[in-house]
Amino acid sequence: MTHLQAGLSPETLEKAKVELKENPDTLHQDIQEVRDMIITRPDIGFLRTDDPFILRFLRARKFNHFEAFRLLAQYFEYRQQNLDMFKNLKATDPGIKQALKDGFPGVLSNLDRYGRKILVLFAANWDQSRYTFVDILRAILLSLEAMIEDPELQVNGFVLIIDWSNFTFKQASKLTPSMLRLAIEGLQDSFPARFGGIHFVNQPWYIHALYTVIRPFLKDKTRKRIFMHGNNLNSLHQLILPEILPSELGGMLPPYDMGTWARTLLDHAYDEETDYCPESYTLSVKDLEKDLSPKTMKRSQSVVEPGVLKRPEKVKSEEENMQPLLSLD
């Protein structure tokens, strides 16, 4: 076991070995292989390239070097393309703070039987007069950044439960395709977290309609991990034991205190280490070459064909940007 695995329990070490193909004997080599690909994307500012940071991307992609680098590139590209979202990404930001206080997200104290952290969202709590959907997304991303520091969660992952009880048609009508796609890109395509399940409970018919619209943007793996329970909480309890769930979800614990996770972040004054600004992404090739291995310096132009990981420019129509998925008319 290397120092990079020091935070893992024996059970999680075995899980990392079996499920993720994590090998302590080649760990540093695996990390360097990913780091060596950075020079192939000079259009992206890679603000962190230290060993523990790259390791979380390898774990998220089961030590497939190419896929881990693709995720690393998309992580920074997403932030580069959405600079306003990541300015003042702190728990004390007014919009983020209010979203956190309303339980976006809620974080349960107990792990599930697989060691996964359980996040809960009570959708009806969204006060649209005080903060936006983007503020909710920022609060979730900030929370994930804090939790993904835990190596146990890098291996075991997360579970998300969304309770749609009392979420009104009017609230749903505020969601636009561009908003939902922004969330999908941020959580599915650009963050090094392993989501073992996404559970919808008490969802009304118009949430099914929203899901139909966003389904094409979801990867097959993500689709297979979405469970629509409706009012049948027994099916939820077959996957997540009621002993660790709050009473709102048919569990045996007291009602969830929406401010619990907000207090945790605010008490620790957690925020992103780096404010994302255009200047932060202006890194020269010489800056990138500092961390490259000698072998890569000789073949830096042939590791990955330049541009092979670039995604096509998204051309969003005015209709997609402005028209809500559901109309009140």
Residue frames as qw, qx, qy, qz and C-alpha x, y, z in Angstrom:
[[0.000, 0.888, 0.460, 0.000, 0.00, 0.00, 0.00],
 [0.410, 0.333, -0.014, 0.849, 1.35, 3.43, -0.95],
 [0.077, -0.270, -0.413, 0.866, 0.78, 6.70, 0.93],
 [0.312, -0.019, -0.342, -0.886, -1.88, 7.53, -1.68],
 [0.601, -0.285, -0.674, -0.323, -4.00, 4.67, -0.31],
 [0.197, 0.097, -0.703, 0.677, -3.46, 5.55, 3.35],
 [0.397, -0.043, 0.269, -0.876, -7.05, 6.71, 3.87],
 [0.713, 0.012, -0.486, -0.505, -8.63, 3.43, 2.76],
 [0.729, -0.327, 0.494, -0.342, -9.90, 0.68, 5.04],
 [0.296, -0.239, 0.900, 0.212, -8.81, -2.91, 4.30],
 [0.510, 0.475, 0.707, -0.119, -12.27, -3.64, 2.86],
 [0.384, 0.868, 0.058, -0.309, -12.13, -0.62, 0.57],
 [0.102, -0.634, 0.678, 0.357, -8.58, -1.44, -0.51],
 [0.408, 0.057, 0.900, 0.144, -9.81, -4.84, -1.64],
 [0.454, 0.715, 0.489, -0.209, -12.78, -3.26, -3.40],
 [0.174, 0.853, -0.273, -0.409, -10.48, -0.83, -5.21],
 [0.221, -0.402, 0.834, 0.306, -8.33, -3.73, -6.34],
 [0.387, 0.252, 0.885, 0.062, -11.18, -5.95, -7.52],
 [0.347, 0.765, 0.521, -0.147, -13.69, -3.45, -8.90],
 [0.174, 0.952, -0.067, -0.243, -11.47, -0.58, -10.01],
 [0.871, 0.333, -0.058, 0.356, -8.30, -2.50, -10.95],
 [0.105, -0.929, 0.283, -0.215, -6.26, -0.31, -8.59],
 [0.915, 0.028, -0.230, 0.330, -2.74, -1.72, -8.20],
 [0.408, -0.888, 0.088, 0.191, -0.47, -0.15, -5.56],
 [0.707, -0.228, 0.397, 0.539, 2.61, -1.35, -7.44],
 [0.395, 0.329, 0.474, 0.715, 1.73, 0.69, -10.56],
 [0.049, -0.844, -0.483, 0.227, -0.18, 3.56, -8.95],
 [0.185, -0.720, 0.157, 0.650, 2.42, 6.25, -9.57],
 [0.237, -0.069, 0.717, 0.652, 2.92, 5.03, -13.13],
 [0.123, 0.628, 0.752, 0.157, -0.85, 5.12, -13.75],
 [0.084, -0.874, -0.254, 0.405, -1.02, 8.70, -12.48],
 [0.232, -0.536, 0.406, 0.703, 1.94, 9.77, -14.62],
 [0.282, 0.245, 0.791, 0.484, 0.37, 8.22, -17.74],
 [0.066, 0.833, 0.550, 0.009, -2.64, 10.48, -17.27],
 [0.221, -0.828, 0.030, 0.515, -0.50, 13.51, -16.47],
 [0.395, -0.225, 0.581, 0.675, 1.55, 12.93, -19.63],
 [0.273, 0.543, 0.705, 0.365, -1.57, 13.44, -21.76],
 [0.060, -0.807, -0.318, 0.493, -2.11, 17.00, -20.53],
 [0.180, -0.457, 0.375, 0.786, 0.13, 18.47, -23.20],
 [0.176, 0.272, 0.806, 0.496, -2.28, 17.20, -25.88],
 [0.061, -0.806, -0.570, -0.150, -4.89, 19.72, -24.71],
 [0.368, -0.023, -0.140, 0.919, -3.15, 23.13, -24.65],
 [0.207, -0.492, -0.341, -0.774, -6.59, 24.77, -24.98],
 [0.668, -0.631, -0.353, -0.176, -7.44, 23.79, -21.39],
 [0.001, 0.651, -0.527, 0.546, -5.93, 25.14, -18.20],
 [0.787, -0.260, -0.555, 0.063, -5.30, 22.19, -15.89],
 [0.199, -0.802, 0.230, -0.514, -5.19, 24.02, -12.56],
 [0.619, -0.512, 0.558, -0.206, -4.35, 20.92, -10.51],
 [0.782, 0.376, -0.483, -0.123, -2.20, 18.00, -11.58],
 [0.217, -0.529, 0.747, -0.339, -0.97, 16.61, -8.25],
 [0.209, 0.091, -0.971, -0.064, -1.05, 12.87, -7.59],
 [0.175, 0.296, 0.813, -0.471, -4.04, 12.71, -5.19],
 [0.433, 0.485, 0.080, -0.756, -6.12, 14.86, -7.55],
 [0.452, 0.353, -0.658, -0.488, -5.44, 12.76, -10.65],
 [0.015, 0.040, -0.987, 0.154, -6.02, 9.58, -8.64],
 [0.417, 0.338, 0.579, -0.613, -9.68, 10.44, -8.07],
 [0.579, 0.503, -0.237, -0.597, -10.22, 10.57, -11.85],
 [0.293, 0.293, -0.900, -0.138, -8.55, 7.19, -12.33],
 [0.167, 0.121, 0.892, -0.403, -10.82, 5.71, -9.68],
 [0.506, 0.436, 0.261, -0.697, -13.88, 7.24, -11.31],
 [0.683, 0.518, -0.317, -0.405, -12.98, 5.53, -14.60],
 [0.964, -0.150, 0.219, -0.025, -11.69, 2.22, -13.24],
 [0.489, -0.570, 0.489, 0.443, -8.08, 3.03, -14.10],
 [0.648, 0.546, 0.403, 0.346, -8.67, 3.37, -17.82],
 [0.420, -0.336, 0.058, 0.841, -5.98, 5.97, -18.53],
 [0.093, 0.250, 0.481, 0.835, -7.60, 7.45, -21.60],
 [0.311, -0.685, -0.576, -0.320, -11.07, 7.72, -20.03],
 [0.505, -0.633, -0.317, 0.494, -9.60, 9.16, -16.83],
 [0.304, -0.181, 0.171, 0.919, -7.82, 11.84, -18.84],
 [0.070, -0.467, -0.584, -0.660, -10.98, 12.54, -20.83],
 [0.420, -0.749, -0.512, 0.012, -12.83, 13.12, -17.55],
 [0.488, -0.483, -0.106, 0.719, -10.01, 15.29, -16.20],
 [0.195, 0.089, 0.368, 0.905, -10.08, 17.41, -19.35],
 [0.224, -0.593, -0.592, -0.498, -13.86, 17.73, -19.25],
 [0.472, -0.646, -0.455, 0.392, -13.71, 18.70, -15.55],
 [0.306, -0.442, 0.024, 0.843, -11.60, 21.76, -16.31],
 [0.064, 0.212, 0.566, 0.795, -13.25, 22.46, -19.67],
 [0.253, -0.689, -0.663, -0.146, -16.66, 22.63, -17.99],
 [0.382, -0.712, -0.258, 0.529, -15.34, 25.17, -15.51],
 [0.297, -0.200, 0.326, 0.875, -13.62, 27.07, -18.27],
 [0.037, -0.365, -0.650, -0.666, -16.83, 27.28, -20.30],
 [0.404, -0.736, -0.485, -0.246, -18.99, 28.26, -17.30],
 [0.390, 0.251, -0.401, 0.790, -16.79, 30.78, -15.52],
 [0.348, -0.471, 0.066, -0.808, -19.66, 32.63, -13.85],
 [0.847, -0.345, -0.337, -0.222, -20.79, 29.44, -12.12],
 [0.840, -0.147, -0.327, 0.407, -17.45, 28.98, -10.42],
 [0.158, 0.512, -0.235, 0.811, -16.77, 32.53, -9.32],
 [0.344, -0.369, 0.449, -0.737, -17.12, 32.80, -5.55],
 [0.768, -0.121, -0.582, -0.240, -17.90, 29.10, -5.27],
 [0.129, 0.205, -0.715, 0.656, -18.14, 29.23, -1.49],
 [0.252, -0.483, -0.829, 0.123, -20.66, 28.18, 1.12],
 [0.112, -0.541, -0.351, 0.756, -20.98, 31.84, 2.11],
 [0.039, -0.078, -0.496, -0.864, -22.11, 32.93, -1.37],
 [0.448, 0.072, 0.332, -0.827, -25.70, 34.20, -0.84],
 [0.756, 0.170, -0.318, -0.546, -27.36, 31.96, -3.44],
 [0.577, 0.175, -0.791, 0.106, -25.35, 28.87, -2.48],
 [0.017, -0.115, 0.716, -0.688, -25.89, 29.49, 1.23],
 [0.600, 0.060, 0.211, -0.769, -29.67, 29.70, 0.87],
 [0.774, 0.194, -0.501, -0.334, -29.78, 26.59, -1.32],
 [0.395, 0.190, -0.831, 0.342, -27.72, 24.69, 1.24],
 [0.240, -0.061, 0.586, -0.772, -30.01, 25.81, 4.08],
 [0.741, 0.149, 0.029, -0.654, -33.01, 24.46, 2.15],
 [0.788, -0.130, 0.599, -0.057, -31.32, 21.08, 1.83],
 [0.782, 0.623, -0.001, 0.012, -29.75, 21.31, -1.62],
 [0.677, -0.094, -0.695, -0.221, -28.21, 18.90, -1.06],
 [0.712, -0.562, 0.271, -0.323, -29.03, 17.06, 2.12],
 [0.477, 0.429, -0.758, 0.121, -26.36, 14.59, 3.23],
 [0.854, -0.433, -0.160, -0.239, -27.31, 11.68, 5.47],
 [0.323, -0.743, 0.564, -0.158, -24.99, 10.76, 8.32],
 [0.751, -0.164, 0.639, -0.010, -25.09, 7.01, 7.66],
 [0.164, 0.409, -0.726, -0.527, -23.57, 5.25, 4.65],
 [0.876, 0.096, -0.110, -0.460, -25.48, 2.58, 2.77],
 [0.929, -0.232, 0.290, 0.009, -24.52, -1.10, 2.88],
 [0.819, 0.396, 0.074, 0.408, -21.91, -0.55, 0.15],
 [0.539, -0.386, -0.066, 0.746, -20.19, 2.34, 1.93],
 [0.235, 0.473, 0.382, 0.759, -21.76, 4.98, -0.31],
 [0.004, -0.241, -0.335, 0.911, -22.69, 8.47, 0.88],
 [0.120, 0.614, 0.766, 0.146, -26.40, 9.21, 0.51],
 [0.003, -0.075, 0.030, 0.997, -27.48, 12.59, -0.82],
 [0.123, 0.607, 0.782, -0.079, -31.13, 13.63, -0.60],
 [0.018, -0.056, -0.188, -0.980, -32.99, 16.42, -2.38],
 [0.160, 0.585, 0.728, -0.319, -36.47, 17.51, -1.34],
 [0.301, 0.324, 0.467, 0.766, -37.45, 19.25, -4.57],
 [0.144, -0.819, -0.500, -0.241, -40.42, 21.21, -3.18],
 [0.492, -0.668, -0.164, 0.534, -38.03, 23.19, -0.95],
 [0.442, 0.179, 0.293, 0.829, -36.82, 25.16, -3.96],
 [0.011, 0.818, 0.341, -0.463, -37.73, 28.79, -3.23],
 [0.578, 0.444, 0.382, 0.568, -37.50, 30.28, -6.71],
 [0.011, -0.965, -0.143, -0.222, -37.88, 33.81, -5.39],
 [0.491, -0.826, 0.258, 0.102, -34.62, 33.58, -3.41],
 [0.298, -0.524, 0.710, 0.364, -32.19, 31.53, -5.52],
 [0.632, 0.467, -0.360, -0.503, -31.93, 29.95, -8.95],
 [0.997, 0.069, 0.026, -0.037, -31.55, 26.43, -10.26],
 [0.611, 0.577, -0.371, 0.395, -27.94, 27.32, -11.05],
 [0.247, -0.643, 0.502, -0.523, -27.42, 28.18, -7.38],
 [0.907, -0.206, 0.263, -0.256, -28.70, 24.70, -6.48],
 [0.901, 0.367, -0.140, 0.184, -26.31, 23.15, -8.99],
 [0.264, 0.696, -0.451, 0.493, -23.43, 25.21, -7.58],
 [0.563, -0.533, 0.440, -0.453, -24.30, 24.10, -4.04],
 [0.988, 0.006, 0.132, -0.085, -24.33, 20.46, -5.14],
 [0.737, 0.528, -0.255, 0.335, -20.99, 20.77, -6.97],
 [0.052, -0.706, 0.479, -0.518, -19.42, 22.55, -3.98],
 [0.784, -0.374, 0.356, -0.346, -20.69, 19.79, -1.69],
 [0.975, 0.209, -0.006, 0.077, -19.32, 17.07, -3.95],
 [0.446, 0.683, -0.399, 0.419, -15.95, 18.84, -4.06],
 [0.366, -0.617, 0.511, -0.475, -15.84, 18.70, -0.26],
 [0.889, -0.174, 0.334, -0.261, -16.91, 15.07, -0.03],
 [0.891, 0.422, -0.144, 0.082, -14.73, 13.71, -2.84],
 [0.057, 0.752, -0.585, 0.300, -11.68, 14.62, -0.75],
 [0.703, -0.323, 0.569, -0.277, -12.50, 11.45, 1.20],
 [0.177, 0.384, -0.842, -0.335, -10.69, 8.54, -0.54],
 [0.311, 0.168, 0.908, -0.227, -13.31, 6.11, 0.78],
 [0.497, 0.634, 0.367, -0.465, -15.97, 7.94, -1.24],
 [0.257, 0.613, -0.551, -0.504, -13.74, 8.06, -4.31],
 [0.048, 0.145, -0.978, -0.145, -13.92, 4.27, -4.30],
 [0.156, 0.343, 0.886, -0.272, -17.40, 3.60, -2.89],
 [0.001, 0.337, 0.524, 0.782, -19.25, 6.54, -4.46],
 [0.252, 0.088, 0.312, -0.912, -22.62, 8.14, -3.85],
 [0.036, 0.486, 0.857, 0.166, -26.36, 7.52, -4.01],
 [0.128, -0.022, 0.000, -0.992, -28.85, 10.28, -4.79],
 [0.020, 0.528, 0.845, -0.078, -32.51, 10.29, -3.67],
 [0.099, -0.097, -0.127, -0.982, -34.85, 12.97, -5.01],
 [0.078, 0.495, 0.809, -0.308, -38.22, 13.32, -3.29],
 [0.013, 0.246, 0.422, 0.872, -40.65, 15.11, -5.61],
 [0.166, -0.625, -0.738, 0.191, -43.48, 15.35, -3.06],
 [0.032, -0.873, -0.331, 0.357, -45.38, 18.65, -3.42],
 [0.282, -0.283, 0.405, 0.822, -43.11, 19.81, -6.25],
 [0.449, 0.636, 0.392, -0.490, -45.58, 21.89, -8.24],
 [0.640, 0.549, 0.428, 0.326, -46.19, 22.17, -11.96],
 [0.097, 0.993, -0.017, 0.071, -45.31, 25.87, -11.62],
 [0.472, -0.707, 0.481, 0.216, -41.91, 25.02, -10.14],
 [0.725, 0.050, 0.607, 0.323, -41.27, 22.43, -12.84],
 [0.500, 0.800, 0.301, 0.141, -42.17, 24.93, -15.56],
 [0.104, -0.949, 0.256, 0.149, -39.11, 27.00, -14.60],
 [0.635, -0.339, 0.609, 0.334, -36.75, 24.26, -15.71],
 [0.550, 0.711, -0.225, -0.375, -35.41, 24.78, -19.23],
 [0.963, 0.227, -0.047, 0.136, -33.58, 22.25, -21.43],
 [0.440, 0.668, -0.376, 0.468, -30.37, 24.29, -21.18],
 [0.426, -0.639, 0.440, -0.465, -30.54, 24.28, -17.37],
 [0.936, -0.169, 0.264, -0.163, -31.01, 20.53, -17.17],
 [0.850, 0.440, -0.142, 0.255, -28.31, 19.87, -19.73],
 [0.097, 0.761, -0.441, 0.466, -25.93, 22.08, -17.74],
 [0.666, -0.484, 0.448, -0.350, -26.59, 19.90, -14.70],
 [0.985, 0.125, 0.120, 0.001, -26.10, 16.67, -16.63],
 [0.630, 0.630, -0.278, 0.359, -22.82, 17.89, -18.09],
 [0.123, -0.729, 0.471, -0.481, -21.60, 19.02, -14.68],
 [0.689, -0.377, 0.509, -0.352, -22.51, 15.87, -12.76],
 [0.952, 0.170, 0.252, -0.047, -22.42, 13.04, -15.31],
 [0.771, 0.569, -0.010, 0.286, -19.70, 14.13, -17.73],
 [0.314, 0.729, -0.264, 0.547, -17.37, 16.40, -15.76],
 [0.435, -0.671, 0.411, -0.437, -17.06, 15.26, -12.16],
 [0.421, 0.312, -0.848, 0.081, -15.00, 12.34, -10.76],
 [0.497, -0.172, 0.604, -0.599, -17.73, 10.77, -8.66],
 [0.203, -0.051, -0.948, -0.239, -19.19, 7.28, -8.90],
 [0.556, -0.062, 0.201, -0.804, -22.99, 7.37, -8.63],
 [0.074, -0.033, 0.997, -0.005, -24.33, 3.96, -7.76],
 [0.013, 0.550, 0.828, 0.105, -27.99, 4.92, -7.98],
 [0.130, -0.045, 0.009, -0.990, -30.37, 7.84, -8.57],
 [0.054, -0.409, -0.905, 0.105, -33.76, 7.29, -6.98],
 [0.259, -0.251, -0.167, -0.918, -36.94, 9.26, -7.77],
 [0.097, -0.369, -0.881, 0.278, -39.74, 8.99, -5.23],
 [0.122, 0.696, 0.540, -0.458, -43.23, 10.49, -5.26],
 [0.133, -0.200, 0.413, 0.879, -42.69, 11.89, -8.73],
 [0.520, 0.554, 0.364, -0.539, -45.77, 13.42, -10.50],
 [0.757, 0.478, 0.421, 0.146, -46.52, 12.88, -14.17],
 [0.342, 0.935, -0.084, 0.050, -44.74, 16.04, -15.28],
 [0.372, -0.693, 0.602, 0.138, -41.46, 14.79, -13.82],
 [0.738, 0.130, 0.634, 0.189, -41.81, 11.77, -16.08],
 [0.519, 0.826, 0.201, 0.086, -42.26, 14.26, -18.94],
 [0.066, -0.920, 0.381, 0.067, -39.06, 16.08, -17.93],
 [0.618, -0.371, 0.673, 0.166, -37.18, 12.80, -17.77],
 [0.742, 0.468, 0.461, 0.134, -38.30, 11.92, -21.29],
 [0.330, 0.940, -0.065, 0.054, -36.75, 15.17, -22.53],
 [0.168, -0.821, 0.546, -0.006, -33.38, 14.73, -20.77],
 [0.911, -0.109, 0.398, -0.001, -33.09, 10.98, -21.37],
 [0.790, 0.574, -0.012, 0.213, -31.20, 11.36, -24.70],
 [0.146, 0.838, -0.402, 0.339, -28.44, 13.27, -22.87],
 [0.674, -0.533, 0.468, -0.206, -27.90, 10.47, -20.36],
 [0.213, 0.439, -0.863, -0.131, -25.34, 7.73, -20.84],
 [0.745, -0.124, -0.588, -0.290, -26.64, 4.16, -20.90],
 [0.480, -0.039, -0.718, 0.503, -24.87, 3.49, -17.60],
 [0.128, -0.037, 0.346, -0.929, -26.63, 6.47, -16.01],
 [0.622, -0.108, -0.309, -0.711, -30.04, 5.42, -17.36],
 [0.703, -0.100, -0.704, -0.017, -29.65, 1.96, -15.87],
 [0.376, -0.103, -0.636, 0.666, -29.00, 3.49, -12.45],
 [0.295, -0.133, 0.084, -0.943, -32.13, 5.66, -12.37],
 [0.132, -0.305, -0.939, 0.093, -34.99, 4.11, -10.41],
 [0.341, -0.295, -0.157, -0.879, -38.53, 5.50, -10.58],
 [0.106, -0.127, -0.913, 0.372, -40.24, 4.38, -7.36],
 [0.338, -0.527, -0.445, -0.641, -43.30, 6.61, -7.41],
 [0.535, -0.576, 0.194, -0.587, -45.23, 6.19, -4.16],
 [0.962, -0.129, -0.240, -0.007, -43.84, 2.70, -3.59],
 [0.134, -0.822, 0.505, -0.226, -41.26, 3.32, -0.89],
 [0.892, -0.242, 0.379, -0.036, -40.93, -0.42, -0.31],
 [0.843, 0.458, 0.048, 0.277, -39.02, -0.72, -3.57],
 [0.152, 0.842, -0.343, 0.387, -36.67, 2.04, -2.36],
 [0.585, -0.614, 0.455, -0.270, -36.18, 0.21, 0.95],
 [0.982, 0.084, 0.144, 0.085, -35.17, -2.96, -0.87],
 [0.672, 0.543, -0.120, 0.490, -32.13, -1.05, -2.13],
 [0.139, 0.464, -0.411, 0.772, -31.52, 1.36, 0.77],
 [0.395, -0.338, -0.812, 0.266, -32.41, 0.12, 4.24],
 [0.260, -0.803, -0.309, -0.439, -35.10, 2.14, 6.08],
 [0.698, -0.556, -0.249, 0.377, -32.92, 2.00, 9.22],
 [0.482, -0.224, 0.085, 0.843, -30.68, 4.72, 7.74],
 [0.074, 0.458, 0.457, 0.759, -33.40, 6.86, 6.10],
 [0.144, 0.031, 0.366, -0.919, -35.36, 9.79, 7.57],
 [0.361, 0.388, 0.757, -0.382, -39.08, 9.50, 8.14],
 [0.424, 0.596, -0.087, -0.677, -39.90, 11.57, 5.01],
 [0.440, 0.410, -0.712, -0.363, -38.57, 8.66, 2.97],
 [0.893, -0.182, -0.266, -0.313, -40.39, 6.04, 5.01],
 [0.542, 0.321, -0.660, 0.409, -37.34, 5.47, 7.16],
 [0.664, -0.520, -0.514, 0.156, -36.93, 4.83, 10.85],
 [0.435, -0.092, -0.232, 0.865, -34.91, 7.97, 11.63],
 [0.041, 0.716, 0.389, -0.579, -36.36, 11.36, 12.66],
 [0.479, 0.848, 0.223, 0.044, -37.23, 13.92, 9.97],
 [0.698, 0.185, 0.037, 0.691, -34.17, 15.26, 8.18],
 [0.214, -0.824, -0.114, 0.512, -32.79, 18.57, 9.45],
 [0.617, 0.736, 0.177, 0.213, -32.32, 20.57, 6.24],
 [0.036, 0.956, -0.258, 0.135, -29.62, 22.76, 7.74],
 [0.861, -0.409, 0.246, 0.176, -27.30, 19.94, 8.85],
 [0.777, 0.221, 0.237, 0.540, -25.01, 19.87, 5.81],
 [0.184, 0.871, 0.066, 0.451, -25.13, 23.67, 5.43],
 [0.505, -0.838, 0.190, -0.085, -23.79, 24.05, 8.97],
 [0.877, -0.183, 0.268, 0.355, -21.03, 21.54, 8.23],
 [0.600, 0.497, 0.197, 0.594, -19.79, 23.51, 5.21],
 [0.049, -0.901, -0.022, -0.431, -20.22, 26.90, 6.85],
 [0.698, -0.699, 0.144, 0.059, -18.46, 25.80, 10.05],
 [0.779, -0.159, 0.339, 0.503, -15.47, 24.66, 8.01],
 [0.156, 0.812, -0.138, -0.545, -15.74, 27.68, 5.66],
 [0.646, 0.031, 0.661, 0.380, -15.28, 25.28, 2.76],
 [0.465, 0.795, -0.015, -0.390, -14.65, 26.78, -0.64],
 [0.864, 0.433, 0.039, 0.253, -12.85, 25.92, -3.83],
 [0.641, -0.436, 0.094, 0.624, -9.11, 26.54, -3.55],
 [0.283, -0.080, 0.400, 0.868, -9.02, 28.43, -6.82],
 [0.404, 0.651, 0.277, -0.580, -11.34, 31.07, -8.21],
 [0.601, 0.278, 0.617, 0.425, -11.91, 30.24, -11.86],
 [0.184, 0.854, 0.019, -0.486, -11.08, 33.23, -14.00],
 [0.755, 0.654, -0.055, 0.015, -9.81, 33.58, -17.57],
 [0.114, 0.809, -0.560, 0.139, -6.28, 34.33, -16.36],
 [0.666, -0.378, 0.620, -0.171, -6.19, 31.05, -14.43],
 [0.881, 0.275, 0.384, -0.006, -6.46, 29.10, -17.66],
 [0.477, 0.836, -0.271, 0.018, -3.60, 30.83, -19.46],
 [0.727, -0.479, 0.461, 0.173, -0.97, 28.15, -19.00],
 [0.365, 0.703, -0.523, -0.314, 1.91, 27.88, -21.42],
 [0.920, 0.184, -0.343, -0.030, 3.23, 24.64, -22.86],
 [0.357, 0.455, -0.634, 0.513, 6.34, 25.18, -20.73],
 [0.476, -0.356, 0.452, -0.665, 4.16, 25.21, -17.62],
 [0.938, 0.011, -0.002, -0.347, 2.62, 21.90, -18.67],
 [0.753, 0.414, -0.488, 0.152, 5.98, 20.34, -19.52],
 [0.146, -0.614, 0.604, -0.487, 7.20, 20.77, -15.94],
 [0.690, -0.213, 0.557, -0.410, 5.24, 17.71, -14.80],
 [0.873, 0.370, -0.200, -0.246, 5.79, 15.55, -17.87],
 [0.837, -0.325, 0.385, 0.215, 7.96, 12.46, -17.67],
 [0.140, -0.576, 0.574, 0.565, 11.13, 12.41, -19.84],
 [0.361, 0.165, 0.869, 0.295, 9.61, 9.67, -22.00],
 [0.280, 0.773, 0.559, -0.109, 6.63, 11.83, -22.77],
 [0.038, -0.798, 0.168, 0.577, 8.79, 14.84, -23.65],
 [0.199, -0.279, 0.756, 0.558, 10.04, 12.82, -26.63],
 [0.016, 0.298, 0.867, 0.399, 6.60, 11.82, -27.82],
 [0.110, 0.376, 0.479, -0.785, 4.43, 14.63, -26.50],
 [0.400, 0.312, -0.236, -0.829, 2.79, 15.22, -29.85],
 [0.501, 0.095, -0.762, -0.398, 1.78, 11.59, -30.35],
 [0.138, 0.018, 0.859, -0.493, 0.25, 10.49, -27.04],
 [0.359, 0.597, 0.680, -0.229, -3.20, 11.47, -28.23],
 [0.344, 0.423, 0.462, 0.700, -3.99, 12.99, -31.57],
 [0.027, -0.142, -0.210, 0.967, -4.46, 16.75, -31.02],
 [0.445, 0.023, -0.120, -0.887, -8.11, 17.61, -30.70],
 [0.397, -0.100, -0.885, -0.222, -9.28, 14.02, -30.41],
 [0.215, -0.398, -0.782, 0.429, -10.89, 14.76, -27.05],
 [0.124, 0.121, 0.051, -0.984, -12.47, 18.01, -28.10],
 [0.296, 0.520, 0.780, -0.182, -16.23, 17.98, -28.09],
 [0.211, 0.481, 0.481, 0.702, -18.04, 19.74, -30.92],
 [0.066, -0.034, 0.207, -0.976, -19.25, 23.23, -30.23],
 [0.104, 0.518, 0.824, -0.206, -22.78, 23.21, -28.89],
 [0.077, -0.182, -0.300, -0.933, -25.05, 25.35, -30.99],
 [0.030, 0.441, 0.786, -0.433, -27.99, 26.20, -28.79],
 [0.012, 0.544, 0.526, 0.654, -31.01, 27.64, -30.43],
 [0.191, -0.290, 0.225, -0.911, -32.85, 30.53, -28.85],
 [0.752, -0.288, -0.300, -0.511, -35.77, 28.18, -28.37],
 [0.785, -0.113, -0.557, 0.249, -33.66, 25.71, -26.38],
 [0.319, 0.147, -0.432, 0.831, -32.22, 28.46, -24.21],
 [0.226, -0.152, 0.168, -0.947, -35.47, 30.23, -23.42],
 [0.681, -0.198, -0.366, -0.602, -38.44, 27.89, -23.74],
 [0.466, -0.343, 0.695, -0.426, -39.39, 25.96, -20.61],
 [0.056, 0.042, -0.983, -0.173, -40.00, 22.23, -20.86],
 [0.044, -0.545, -0.832, 0.095, -43.50, 22.64, -19.45],
 [0.034, -0.320, -0.187, -0.928, -45.90, 25.43, -20.24],
 [0.097, 0.292, 0.682, -0.664, -48.44, 26.89, -17.86],
 [0.374, 0.177, -0.231, -0.881, -50.62, 28.03, -20.76]]
